[in-house]
Amino acid sequence: MIGHIFKYELPIIGEVFELKLPKDCVICDIQLQGSMIFLWAIVVTHAEFVTRKFLIVGTGWKLDDVELMYFMKTVQMPNGLVWHVFEVN
């Protein structure tokens, strides 16, 4: 099986959003690039796509249903804002 590393832009919208990713992809990292947050994943290009849910919140924001969330990464913006990325089950 051959994999590739793909990059996906994550929107900072303050609510749960869906991202279609290849099934069984491995998330490598989440980082700031320019002024946007991106996710990098190892994917098998012929895999079927599945929908995964994510949430990006700022420091001090209220989090409902935290038991359904998996913390992934904290990203610091050049303007001083700090965002926290969660996958939502």
DSSP file (Angstrom, degrees, kcal/mol; ACC not computed):
  #  RESIDUE AA STRUCTURE BP1 BP2  ACC     N-H-->O    O-->H-N    N-H-->O    O-->H-N    TCO  KAPPA ALPHA  PHI   PSI    X-CA   Y-CA   Z-CA
    1    1 A M              0   0    0      0, 0.0     2,-0.5     0, 0.0    43,-0.0   0.000 360.0 360.0 360.0 136.6    0.0    0.0    0.0
    2    2 A I        -     0   0    0      2,-0.0    43,-0.5     0, 0.0     2,-0.3  -0.914 360.0-165.9-111.2 131.9    1.3    3.4   -0.9
    3    3 A G        -     0   0    0     -2,-0.5     2,-0.3    41,-0.2    41,-0.2  -0.771   4.6-161.4-113.4 160.7    0.5    6.5    1.1
    4    4 A H  E     -A   43   0A   0     39,-2.6    39,-3.4    -2,-0.3     2,-0.6  -0.936  23.0-119.6-132.2 156.2    0.8   10.2    0.5
    5    5 A I  E     -A   42   0A   0     -2,-0.3     2,-0.3    37,-0.2    37,-0.2  -0.898  35.6-175.1 -99.2 122.4    0.8   13.2    2.9
    6    6 A F  E     -A   41   0A   0     35,-2.7    35,-2.4    -2,-0.6     2,-0.4  -0.807  16.5-136.5-115.0 157.8   -2.0   15.6    2.1
    7    7 A K  E     -A   40   0A   0     -2,-0.3     2,-0.4    33,-0.2    33,-0.2  -0.929  16.1-170.7-117.6 137.5   -2.8   19.0    3.6
    8    8 A Y  E     -A   39   0A   0     31,-2.8    31,-2.9    -2,-0.4     2,-0.3  -0.995  20.8-128.6-131.1 131.5   -6.3   20.2    4.7
    9    9 A E  E     -A   38   0A   0     -2,-0.4    29,-0.2    29,-0.2    -2,-0.0  -0.590  19.1-149.4 -77.9 136.7   -7.3   23.7    5.7
   10   10 A L  E     -A   37   0A   0     27,-3.1    27,-0.6    -2,-0.3     2,-0.2  -0.931  12.8-134.5-108.4 124.5   -9.3   23.9    9.0
   11   11 A P        -     0   0    0      0, 0.0     2,-1.0     0, 0.0     3,-0.2  -0.542   4.1-141.2 -78.9 141.8  -11.8   26.7    9.3
   12   12 A I        +     0   0    0     -2,-0.2    45,-0.0     1,-0.2    43,-0.0  -0.792  51.7 135.6 -99.2  89.3  -11.9   28.8   12.5
   13   13 A I        -     0   0    0     -2,-1.0    -1,-0.2     2,-0.3     3,-0.1   0.457  65.8-119.5-119.2  -4.2  -15.6   29.2   12.8
   14   14 A G  S    S+     0   0    0     42,-0.5     2,-0.3     1,-0.2    -2,-0.1   0.635  84.2  77.0  76.3  13.3  -16.3   28.5   16.5
   15   15 A E  S    S-     0   0    0     39,-0.0    41,-0.3    41,-0.0    -2,-0.3  -0.957  94.3 -74.7-146.5 165.7  -18.6   25.5   15.9
   16   16 A V        -     0   0    0     -2,-0.3     2,-0.3    39,-0.1    39,-0.2  -0.372  52.1-174.1 -62.5 135.0  -18.2   21.9   15.0
   17   17 A F  E     -C   54   0B   0     37,-2.7    37,-2.7    -6,-0.1     2,-0.3  -0.927  18.6-124.6-129.8 158.2  -17.4   21.4   11.4
   18   18 A E  E     -C   53   0B   0     -2,-0.3     2,-0.4    35,-0.2    35,-0.2  -0.789  18.4-170.2-104.8 144.7  -17.1   18.3    9.2
   19   19 A L  E     -C   52   0B   0     33,-2.9    33,-2.6    -2,-0.3     2,-0.7  -0.996  19.1-137.5-133.6 126.6  -14.1   17.3    7.1
   20   20 A K  E     +C   51   0B   0     -2,-0.4    31,-0.2    31,-0.2    29,-0.0  -0.767  34.7 169.6 -86.5 118.2  -14.1   14.5    4.6
   21   21 A L  E     -C   50   0B   0     29,-2.5    29,-3.0    -2,-0.7     3,-0.1  -0.912  42.0 -90.0-126.1 151.9  -10.9   12.5    5.0
   22   22 A P  E >   -C   49   0B   0      0, 0.0     3,-1.7     0, 0.0    27,-0.3  -0.366  58.0 -93.4 -60.1 139.9   -9.8    9.2    3.5
   23   23 A K  T 3  S+     0   0    0     25,-3.4    21,-0.3     1,-0.3    24,-0.1  -0.244 106.9   9.4 -56.1 138.6  -10.7    6.3    5.8
   24   24 A D  T 3  S+     0   0    0      1,-0.2    -1,-0.3    -3,-0.1     2,-0.0   0.668  87.1 161.3  64.2  20.6   -8.0    5.2    8.2
   25   25 A C    <   -     0   0    0     -3,-1.7     2,-0.6     1,-0.1    18,-0.2  -0.346  37.5-128.6 -66.1 156.0   -5.8    8.3    7.5
   26   26 A V  E     -B   42   0A   0     16,-2.2    16,-3.0    -2,-0.0     2,-0.5  -0.937  13.6-137.0-110.1 116.8   -3.2    9.1   10.1
   27   27 A I  E     -B   41   0A   0     -2,-0.6    14,-0.3    14,-0.2     3,-0.1  -0.627  23.0-179.3 -76.3 120.6   -3.1   12.7   11.2
   28   28 A C  E     -     0   0A   0     12,-2.6     2,-0.3    -2,-0.5    13,-0.2   0.889  55.6 -26.5 -87.4 -45.5    0.5   13.8   11.4
   29   29 A D  E     -B   40   0A   0     11,-1.4    11,-2.8     2,-0.0     2,-0.4  -0.989  41.0-140.7-165.4 162.0    0.3   17.3   12.6
   30   30 A I  E     +B   39   0A   0     -2,-0.3     2,-0.3     9,-0.2     9,-0.2  -0.992  38.6 153.4-133.0 125.7   -1.8   20.5   12.9
   31   31 A Q  E     -B   38   0A   0      7,-2.0     7,-2.9    -2,-0.4     2,-0.4  -0.945  46.3 -96.5-148.3 165.5    0.0   23.8   12.5
   32   32 A L  E     -B   37   0A   0     -2,-0.3     2,-0.4     5,-0.2     5,-0.2  -0.721  34.3-179.2 -81.2 133.1   -0.3   27.4   11.4
   33   33 A Q  E >   -B   36   0A   0      3,-2.9     3,-1.7    -2,-0.4     2,-0.5  -0.945  67.8 -37.1-134.8 115.4    0.8   28.1    7.9
   34   34 A G  T 3  S-     0   0    0     -2,-0.4    -2,-0.0     1,-0.2     0, 0.0  -0.626 123.9 -33.3  68.5-121.5    0.6   31.8    6.9
   35   35 A S  T 3  S+     0   0    0     -2,-0.5     2,-0.3    -3,-0.1    -1,-0.2   0.224 123.6  82.4-113.4  13.0   -2.6   32.9    8.7
   36   36 A M  E <  S- B   0  33A   0     -3,-1.7    -3,-2.9   -25,-0.0     2,-0.5  -0.827  73.9-123.4-119.3 156.0   -4.5   29.7    8.4
   37   37 A I  E     -AB  10  32A   0    -27,-0.6   -27,-3.1    -2,-0.3     2,-0.3  -0.845  32.7-172.7 -97.6 131.9   -4.6   26.4   10.4
   38   38 A F  E     -AB   9  31A   0     -7,-2.9    -7,-2.0    -2,-0.5     2,-0.4  -0.907  17.3-146.6-126.0 153.7   -3.9   23.2    8.4
   39   39 A L  E     -AB   8  30A   0    -31,-2.9   -31,-2.8    -2,-0.3     2,-0.4  -0.962  11.9-156.6-115.4 134.1   -4.0   19.5    9.2
   40   40 A W  E     +AB   7  29A   0    -11,-2.8   -12,-2.6    -2,-0.4   -11,-1.4  -0.937  18.0 175.5-111.3 136.0   -1.5   17.1    7.5
   41   41 A A  E     -AB   6  27A   0    -35,-2.4   -35,-2.7    -2,-0.4     2,-0.6  -0.990  34.4-123.1-141.3 147.0   -2.4   13.5    7.2
   42   42 A I  E     +AB   5  26A   0    -16,-3.0   -16,-2.2    -2,-0.3     2,-0.3  -0.812  44.5 179.6 -85.5 122.7   -1.0   10.3    5.7
   43   43 A V  E     -A    4   0A   0    -39,-3.4   -39,-2.6    -2,-0.6     2,-0.6  -0.890  36.3-132.1-127.0 154.4   -3.6    9.0    3.3
   44   44 A V    >   -     0   0    0     -2,-0.3     3,-2.1   -21,-0.3   -41,-0.2  -0.948  27.2-144.3-100.0 117.2   -4.1    6.1    0.9
   45   45 A T  T 3  S+     0   0    0     -2,-0.6    -1,-0.1   -43,-0.5   -42,-0.1   0.724  93.9  49.7 -64.1 -24.4   -5.4    7.9   -2.2
   46   46 A H  T 3  S+     0   0    0      2,-0.0    -1,-0.3    -3,-0.0     2,-0.1   0.382  85.8 115.7 -94.4   5.8   -7.8    5.1   -3.3
   47   47 A A  S <  S-     0   0    0     -3,-2.1     2,-0.1     1,-0.1   -23,-0.0  -0.385  73.6-105.4 -71.9 151.2   -9.5    4.8    0.1
   48   48 A E        -     0   0    0    -26,-0.1   -25,-3.4     1,-0.1     2,-0.3  -0.378  39.0-110.6 -70.1 156.5  -13.1    5.7    0.6
   49   49 A F  E     -C   22   0B   0    -27,-0.3     2,-0.3    -2,-0.1    -1,-0.1  -0.682  31.1-170.9 -93.1 145.0  -13.9    9.0    2.3
   50   50 A V  E     -C   21   0B   0    -29,-3.0   -29,-2.5    -2,-0.3     2,-0.5  -0.908  25.5-114.4-126.8 158.2  -15.4    9.3    5.7
   51   51 A T  E     -C   20   0B   0     -2,-0.3     2,-0.3   -31,-0.2   -31,-0.2  -0.830  31.9-176.3 -96.8 126.2  -16.7   12.3    7.5
   52   52 A R  E     -C   19   0B   0    -33,-2.6   -33,-2.9    -2,-0.5     2,-0.4  -0.915  16.6-135.7-119.4 149.6  -14.9   13.4   10.7
   53   53 A K  E     +CD  18  88B   0     35,-0.6    35,-2.7    -2,-0.3     2,-0.3  -0.858  22.5 178.3-112.1 140.4  -15.9   16.2   13.0
   54   54 A F  E     -CD  17  87B   0    -37,-2.7   -37,-2.7    -2,-0.4     2,-0.3  -0.907  13.1-159.1-135.1 160.8  -13.6   18.9   14.5
   55   55 A L  E     - D   0  86B   0     31,-2.4    31,-2.8    -2,-0.3     2,-0.5  -0.992   1.6-163.6-141.9 134.1  -13.9   21.9   16.7
   56   56 A I  E     + D   0  85B   0     -2,-0.3   -42,-0.5   -41,-0.3     2,-0.3  -0.983  19.6 172.6-119.3 123.0  -11.5   24.8   17.1
   57   57 A V  E     - D   0  84B   0     27,-2.2    27,-2.9    -2,-0.5     2,-0.2  -0.902  26.9-119.6-129.1 156.9  -12.0   27.0   20.2
   58   58 A G  E >   - D   0  83B   0     -2,-0.3     3,-1.9    25,-0.2    25,-0.2  -0.499  46.3 -78.6 -89.2 162.7  -10.1   29.9   21.8
   59   59 A T  T 3  S+     0   0    0     23,-1.2    -1,-0.1     1,-0.3     3,-0.1  -0.384 119.2  21.3 -59.1 133.6   -8.7   30.0   25.2
   60   60 A G  T 3  S+     0   0    0      1,-0.3    -1,-0.3    -2,-0.1     2,-0.1   0.310  91.0 135.4  89.5  -7.7  -11.4   30.6   27.8
   61   61 A W    <   -     0   0    0     -3,-1.9    -1,-0.3     1,-0.1     2,-0.2  -0.399  61.8-104.5 -73.2 151.9  -14.2   29.5   25.6
   62   62 A K        -     0   0    0     -3,-0.1     2,-0.5    -2,-0.1    -1,-0.1  -0.544  31.1-156.3 -74.5 137.9  -17.0   27.2   26.9
   63   63 A L        -     0   0    0     -2,-0.2     3,-0.4    -6,-0.0     2,-0.3  -0.966   4.6-162.5-120.5 115.7  -16.8   23.5   25.9
   64   64 A D  S    S+     0   0    0     -2,-0.5     4,-0.1     1,-0.2    -2,-0.0  -0.706  73.2  10.5 -91.2 148.1  -19.9   21.4   26.0
   65   65 A D    >   +     0   0    0     -2,-0.3     3,-2.3     1,-0.1    -1,-0.2   0.884  69.4 170.2  56.6  45.5  -19.7   17.6   25.9
   66   66 A V  G >   +     0   0    0     -3,-0.4     3,-1.7     1,-0.3    -1,-0.1   0.752  69.3  70.1 -61.6 -22.7  -16.0   17.5   26.5
   67   67 A E  G 3  S+     0   0    0      1,-0.3    -1,-0.3     3,-0.0    -2,-0.1   0.676  96.6  53.9 -68.5 -13.5  -16.2   13.7   27.1
   68   68 A L  G <  S+     0   0    0     -3,-2.3    21,-3.5    -4,-0.1     2,-0.3   0.338  98.0  85.9 -97.4   5.5  -16.9   13.5   23.4
   69   69 A M  E <   -E   88   0B   0     -3,-1.7     2,-0.5    19,-0.2    19,-0.2  -0.825  58.2-156.9-114.4 147.7  -13.8   15.4   22.3
   70   70 A Y  E     -E   87   0B   0     17,-2.8    17,-2.7    -2,-0.3     2,-0.2  -0.980  24.5-130.0-119.9 117.3  -10.2   14.4   21.8
   71   71 A F  E     +E   86   0B   0     -2,-0.5    15,-0.2    15,-0.2     3,-0.1  -0.454  32.9 168.2 -67.5 134.2   -7.6   17.2   22.1
   72   72 A M  E     -     0   0B   0     13,-3.0     2,-0.3     1,-0.3    14,-0.2   0.768  51.4 -21.4-114.4 -44.6   -5.3   17.3   19.1
   73   73 A K  E     -E   85   0B   0     12,-1.4    12,-3.3   -44,-0.1     2,-0.4  -0.984  41.3-132.5-168.5 149.7   -3.2   20.5   19.1
   74   74 A T  E     -E   84   0B   0     -2,-0.3     2,-0.4    10,-0.2    10,-0.2  -0.954  25.4-164.2-108.9 134.4   -2.9   24.1   20.3
   75   75 A V  E     -E   83   0B   0      8,-3.1     8,-2.9    -2,-0.4     2,-0.5  -0.979   6.2-152.3-123.7 127.1   -1.9   26.6   17.7
   76   76 A Q  E     -E   82   0B   0     -2,-0.4     6,-0.2     6,-0.2   -44,-0.1  -0.869  12.2-147.0-102.2 127.7   -0.6   30.1   18.5
   77   77 A M    >   -     0   0    0      4,-3.1     3,-1.8    -2,-0.5   -42,-0.1  -0.557  23.2-117.4 -88.6 154.5   -1.3   32.9   16.0
   78   78 A P  T 3  S+     0   0    0      0, 0.0    -1,-0.1     0, 0.0   -43,-0.0   0.776 114.1  61.8 -61.3 -25.5    1.1   35.8   15.4
   79   79 A N  T 3  S-     0   0    0      2,-0.1     3,-0.1     1,-0.1    -3,-0.0   0.420 123.6-102.0 -82.7   3.2   -1.5   38.2   16.6
   80   80 A G  S <  S+     0   0    0     -3,-1.8     2,-0.1     1,-0.4    -1,-0.1   0.240  79.0 133.1  97.8 -13.3   -1.5   36.6   20.1
   81   81 A L        -     0   0    0     -5,-0.1    -4,-3.1   -23,-0.0     2,-0.5  -0.437  42.4-152.3 -69.7 146.8   -4.7   34.5   19.7
   82   82 A V  E     - E   0  76B   0     -6,-0.2   -23,-1.2    -2,-0.1     2,-0.3  -0.988   9.2-166.3-125.3 126.0   -4.5   30.9   20.8
   83   83 A W  E     -DE  58  75B   0     -8,-2.9    -8,-3.1    -2,-0.5     2,-0.5  -0.862   7.7-152.8-113.7 145.9   -6.7   28.2   19.2
   84   84 A H  E     -DE  57  74B   0    -27,-2.9   -27,-2.2    -2,-0.3     2,-0.5  -0.979  11.3-149.4-121.5 126.0   -7.2   24.6   20.5
   85   85 A V  E     +DE  56  73B   0    -12,-3.3   -13,-3.0    -2,-0.5   -12,-1.4  -0.833  18.0 177.7-103.8 128.9   -8.2   21.9   18.0
   86   86 A F  E     -DE  55  71B   0    -31,-2.8   -31,-2.4    -2,-0.5     2,-0.5  -0.946  25.8-136.7-125.4 146.0  -10.4   18.9   19.0
   87   87 A E  E     -DE  54  70B   0    -17,-2.7   -17,-2.8    -2,-0.3     2,-0.5  -0.890  25.4-143.7 -95.7 138.1  -11.8   16.0   17.1
   88   88 A V  E      DE  53  69B   0    -35,-2.7   -35,-0.6    -2,-0.5   -19,-0.2  -0.893 360.0 360.0-107.6 125.6  -15.4   15.4   18.1
   89   89 A N              0   0    0    -21,-3.5   -20,-0.1    -2,-0.5    -1,-0.1   0.436 360.0 360.0 -89.7 360.0  -16.7   11.8   18.3
